[in-house]
Amino acid sequence: MRAQKKFLVGSAIIVVTLSALAYVGYTQSKTYYHTISELSTLPGPELRQRMRVSGNVRAGSISHRDGRVDFVLEEQGQALPVSYVGTDPLPDTFKDGAQALVEGRLEPDRFIAEQVQAKCASKYEASPNSAPGAPTQPQPNPTPGQSKNESRGWSAEKG
């Protein structure tokens, strides 16, 4: 009977430990999306949560400092200073005027971002004359070794 009691106690400890680790992992991985204008209306506890915020990078605001990159996000007349402290390199599409999504936490004077994503530049958007129903021009056939997208002037570059 004594061995059975030890087994039950050991099993209970393992189950409680795994449950606690699962709960902590779940709560730390939750991120909420907020707009820059919403940040001033959030109550205290929500300000300390991990969150995502998006906006446009203010022209001329990107500066590389010791171990971080500082910039300003703008959205609907509101500005948010951001410091990126992550270890991954910034995306190639991250530049002045780009739409960016930052993930991290809000400090009293700035947003500390651990991840930054940037949308592709507008050069990948459809041109105004390619509206639905507009006449299309015939496209040349690709030469051998050239994809259809390359023959149309598109590149395989991700953005």
Secondary structure, DSSP 8 states (H G I E B T S, - for coil): -HHHHHHHHHHHHHHHHHHHHHHHHHHHH--EEE-HHHHTT--HHHHTS-EEEEEEE-TT--EEETTEEEEEEEETTEEEEEEE--SS---TT-STT-EEEEEEEE-SSSEEEEEEEE---GGGS--GGG-TT----------TT--HHHHTT------
